Amino acid sequence: MKGCLLRLALYPPIAALFVVLFLVRAPFPSLVLNPEAEGLALAPVAALFFWFAILYLLDARRARADLDAARAALGRRLRDGERTVVFGTLKERAALLEAPLSGESCIGYHYVVEHNAGGKTGTVTDYEGYALTPLVIEGPLGALAVLAPPGNEVFYEVPFRTLGGDDTFARAERYLGATDFGPPSGGLFGNLSRRETSDGPGGFRRDLSWNRETAIRDCTLKQKVLCPGDEAHVAGTYSETRQAIEPDPDSIMRPLRIVPGGEASLAHKVRSKRRGAAVSTALGLAVVATYVLVFLPRT
């Protein structure tokens, strides 16, 4: 959530910068503050493409840093407190969980039940929950415990699957009907009810209900799962005493990440993010060129 807010916070200053640049007229650097000037609406569009380019570059930079950290960790002993990325296979070290919507055995899950309220409200969440059983990642560095903090951020880079069918809806109705969400919290959170448990570092469960009177079969069901045997990489801080990967205390966005895929997947991510940055930059420049060549001469 923090990461999304920080990324969204980048757009307003970029949009403001492009509006100012589009208002510049000769003799420079005078400004013509005319909101009705032709083509001025292209400023936030150009800003949007350049914002996308910045986000792509940030993601590419982080993926490149993860890839370098993972490769640097191979063939040597990790230092206590070192930020690192570990490739390997996920394996449970406690009882497996049952995914609420699909019923499959898994190491962790994140489900969302939502519906379209229509109008300006759009899609709203009715139920949400996530859980993780204690696990290890087995790879070239041996078996390291993954001590993920409670929260859905650990599943951020695991893709959602939209589920359907009578069996899925029946399973969702049974699970949500049997779950004790607790009393509504009131106050800032309105009608939200939540129940959470923790099994120590790396194991947790949290279920939330907004207490809406919506039939489950009128909702959209989405779910993420981490299964035993999945190839993944884990980013965090190495703890020698615990032989584990812990949350990075210097990270304000996602201090510990479990990401599907190994080294080849991460290298592909670096290339795809860079391509995305290049395409977004080209589109942004095309919008600027359209303004300069078509609309600017008219005003």
BELPEFEN-V958434 format. One record per pair of residues at least 6 apart in sequence whose ideal C-beta (glycine too) atoms are under 6 Angstrom apart, sorted by the first residue. I is the first residue (numbers start at 1). J is the second residue. If there is no record, write none. Layout:
BEGIN
[[I;J] [I;J]]
END
This chain:
BEGIN
[[2;253] [3;253] [7;55] [11;51] [14;47] [14;51] [15;44] [15;47] [18;43] [18;46] [18;47] [19;43] [22;40] [22;43] [23;31] [23;32] [25;32] [37;299] [38;295] [38;298] [38;299] [39;291] [39;295] [42;287] [42;291] [45;287] [46;284] [46;287] [46;288] [49;280] [49;283] [49;284] [50;284] [52;280] [53;277] [53;280] [53;281] [56;273] [56;276] [56;277] [57;277] [59;273] [60;270] [60;273] [60;274] [63;266] [63;269] [63;270] [64;270] [66;85] [66;235] [67;266] [69;84] [69;85] [70;85] [70;87] [73;84] [74;140] [78;84] [78;238] [80;240] [82;238] [83;237] [83;248] [84;238] [85;233] [85;235] [86;137] [86;139] [86;141] [86;234] [87;139] [87;233] [87;262] [87;263] [88;137] [88;138] [88;139] [89;138] [89;231] [90;107] [90;135] [90;137] [90;230] [90;232] [91;136] [91;138] [91;228] [92;107] [92;133] [92;135] [92;228] [93;134] [93;136] [94;133] [94;134] [96;105] [97;106] [97;131] [97;133] [99;106] [99;109] [99;225] [100;111] [100;175] [101;111] [101;163] [101;168] [101;172] [101;221] [101;223] [103;171] [106;225] [106;227] [107;133] [107;135] [107;226] [107;228] [108;132] [108;226] [109;131] [109;225] [110;130] [110;152] [110;155] [110;224] [111;129] [111;223] [112;128] [112;222] [113;126] [113;127] [113;219] [113;221] [114;123] [114;125] [114;220] [115;214] [115;218] [115;219] [116;123] [117;124] [126;210] [126;212] [126;214] [126;219] [127;176] [127;209] [128;208] [129;207] [130;152] [130;206] [131;205] [132;148] [132;204] [133;203] [134;202] [134;203] [135;146] [136;143] [136;145] [137;144] [137;146] [137;234] [144;244] [144;245] [145;244] [146;202] [146;234] [146;245] [147;201] [147;202] [147;244] [147;246] [148;154] [148;202] [148;256] [149;247] [150;204] [153;254] [154;258] [155;224] [156;254] [157;259] [158;224] [160;222] [160;224] [161;223] [162;222] [163;221] [163;223] [169;216] [169;217] [172;216] [172;221] [173;216] [179;207] [180;195] [181;193] [181;195] [181;207] [181;209] [182;193] [182;195] [184;191] [184;193] [185;192] [191;211] [192;210] [193;209] [193;211] [194;208] [195;207] [196;206] [197;205] [198;204] [231;262] [232;258] [232;260] [233;259] [234;245] [234;258] [235;257] [236;245] [236;246] [236;247] [236;248] [236;256] [237;246] [237;248] [239;246] [247;255] [247;256] [248;255]]
END
